Amino acid sequence: MAEIASKQEQEDSQPEEIDEYHISTIGAKVTTDSSISVLYRCCDKLPKDKSYTPRPTFQFTSYGDGYECTVTLPPSAMFQILVGPKAEKQARS
């Protein structure tokens, strides 16, 4: 019984995964939930015309121990490829 309680205490004391990124100088915050919409809004600011609307594309790669997401932005963006950290669940990658 003491072994189970000790194991639970260790799990409870583990730091939680950071789900927010802050830029304190301007007060900006990006969360896991808002990150995709932020990418779409950034692409919305790029040059477009009647036949072309810039949008990000998302590609997920599955590994034995998790998933990795590669985001490709339009050519007019300052950078085109972003590779996120590996995560256990596809939605978190």
N, C-alpha and C positions, 0 to 999 in steps of 0.2 A: 504494500500500500504506500509506504514512504517513497518507494522507487517511482511510482506513478505520479505522486504529488511533486517530486523533484523534477521529473521530466516536464510536467505541466508548467512549473515555474520557469524552466529554461525556455520553453516555447513562448511564454508570455513576455519574457524579458528581451526577446529578439526585436531589433528595431524594425518598424514597419517600412514597407517599400514607399519611396517618395513618389507621390502622384501629382506634384505641382512643381512648376519652375517659375521662380520669381525674378523680376528685374527691379530691384528696390529703388533705383534712381528715378524710374518713371512710373513705378507702381503696376507694371504689367504682370500678368499671371496667366500661365497656360497650364491647364490640368489635363489629365489623361482623357477625360470626357470632352474637353473643348479642342483638343489638338487637331482633329480632322477638320472641324469647321474653320479653324484658324488657317489651315493650309488652303482650303477652298476660298476663303476671303482674300488671302494673299494672291492667289492665282487670278481672282476677279479683278485685281488692280493692274494686272499685266495687259499689254496691248492686245486688242482683239478686233475682229471685224465681223461682217455678216455671216461668213462661212466658218469662222474659227473662234471657239471659246476655250481659252486655256484652262485646263483642269489637271490636278495631280492624278497619278495612277499608283496603285498599291499592289505589291507582289509579296506574297507570303512564302517563305521557305521553311519546310518542316525538317527538323533534325531529330535525332533520337531523344534528346533531352529538352526540346523546346522548339519555339518558332522565332523567326526573324522576319521583320518587315522592311522591304526596300521601297522607298517612295521616290518616284520620278516626277520632277516638276518640268513644266514646259521650257523650251529652249531660251525663251526671253527672261527667265528667272535668273537671279544672280548665281545660283548653283542648281544643278539638275538632279543629283542623286543623294539621297539620305538613307543611311542604313541604321536602323534602330538596334538597341541591345536585344539579345536573346531573352525570351520570356517563356515561362512554362505553358501559358495559354495563348492561343492565337490572338484573342481580343486584346491582350495586354502588350503584345509585341508591336 
